[in-house]
């Protein structure tokens, strides 16, 4: 008697569709060099710690002088070096 055409559509929980972590691009002087995983809506301090503990970023910072660091929440982390 019951066919699939009379069944209700499944429901979803919107909270389960939101990611806990995001992949944050890291740029050096405006050029993409690495990506790191950070918690969603991470503060600047947390993002800075994750970025500076990344092996790729550490190797790119060797012998360079950091002029400025720019963090746009959930978008990008840019490091200006000389």
RABEL-V213462 format. One record per helix or strand of 2 or more residues. SS is the DSSP state (h for helix, s for strand). FROM is the first residue (numbers start at 0). LEN is the number of residues. If there is no record, write none. Layout:
BEGIN
ss=SS from=FROM len=LEN
ss=SS from=FROM len=LEN
END
This chain:
BEGIN
ss=h from=3 len=3
ss=h from=13 len=4
ss=s from=20 len=8
ss=s from=30 len=9
ss=h from=43 len=9
ss=h from=54 len=7
ss=s from=65 len=7
ss=s from=75 len=6
END
